[in-house]
């Protein structure tokens, strides 16, 4: 099962980063006045905030080690609260201004998670039993 969850962690981490790139594209649509860009950006942000919760489980199920588990927890928490930073624009523009900064943190943590998951998968492949050439 560990092997399955290590591959799952790597695949999900890549998909999550790809979704963030799409999210940035939606922000660009919004900024440059494309109709519907705002809705796409907001809705995708909530989906990412919810999907990020998998980083609470996958590193632990993959037996990724304490540091990777902590990175997953931080990534899940920051991603969950990311949409709320933008909602603060009326009450506190200084807090709302942290929204793009937090996005950069999410990207950085996602890249770190991909690297760590990649190391786990390479480790898993190295210890995988060799199959006979002809069976």
N, C-alpha and C positions, 0 to 999 in steps of 0.2 A: 504493500500500500504506500509505503514511503516513496517509492519510485514514481508511482502514479501522481502523488501530490507534488513532487518536485517538478515534474513535467507540467502539471497543471499550473503551478505557481509561475513558472517561466512563461507559459502561454498567456495566462491572464495578465501578467505584468506587461507584456508586449501589447496586448489588446487595450489595456488601460492607458498606456502611453499614446497609442494611436488615437484613442477617443479624446485624449487631451488635445492633440493636434487638431482634430476636427472641431473641438470646442473653441480653440483659438481662431480657427477659420470663421466660425459662427460669430465670434466677437468682432471680427473684421467686417463681416456683413452688417452687423449692427452699427458699427462706427461709421460706415460709409453709406448708411441710409437705405440699405436693401430691405424691402418690406419682408417681415417675418424673421429677420435676423435676430431680433431681440428675443422673440419667443423661443427660437431654436437654441440660443445661448442659455437662456434661463432654464428651459426644460432639460437640456443635456447636463447642465450643472447639477440639477437635483438627481438625475439618474447616476451621474458619476459619484455624487455624495453617498448615495445608497450602495452602489456597486463597490465602492471603496471599503465597505465593511468586510468584504471577503479577505482583505489584508489582515483582519483580526484573526482569521482562522487558518488560511492557507500556509503561512510560514510555520505555524505550530504543527499542523498536520504533516508538513514536509520535513519536520524535524530539522529545521534550518539553523537552529542555534539561537542563543539569547539575543545577540545583537540584531540579527535579521528579524526576529520576532518583534523587538522594540521598534525597529524601523517600520515594520508593518503596522503596528499600533499607532505610531505617530502619523504615518501616511493616511490611515483610515480616519483619524481624528481631524487632521487638517483638512482633508477632503470633505468631511461631513460638515464642518463649519464654514467652508469657503463660500457657499451661497449667502450665508448670513452677513458676511462682511459687506457685500454689495447692498443689502437691505438697509444698512446703517447710514446710507448717504444723506438722508434728510436729518437724522439726529446728530450724526457726527461724521462730517466729510473726511476728517483725519483718519478715522477708523476704516471708513469705506475705501480709502486710498490704499489700504493694505490688501485689497482684493487681488490686484495683479502681482503684488509681491508674494502673496500666498500661493498664487498660481505657479510662480517660478519655483517656490519651495516644493510644490507637489511634483513638478517635472523633475527636479533634482532627486527627490526621494524615489520617484518611479524608476529613474535611470539606475540608481543605486540598487533598487530591488531587482531589476533585470540582471545586473551584473552578478549579484549574489545568487540569484536563482540559476543563472547560467553556470556558475561555479558548482552548484549542487548537482545540476544535470551532468556536467562533465565528470564529477566525482562518481555519480551513479553509473555512468557508462563505463568508467574505468574498472569498477568492481563487478560489473555484470558478468555472469558466467559466459564463457566462450562456447558457442554452439559448434558442433561438428560440421565439417564442410559438406558432407553428404549424408543425408538421412532419409 
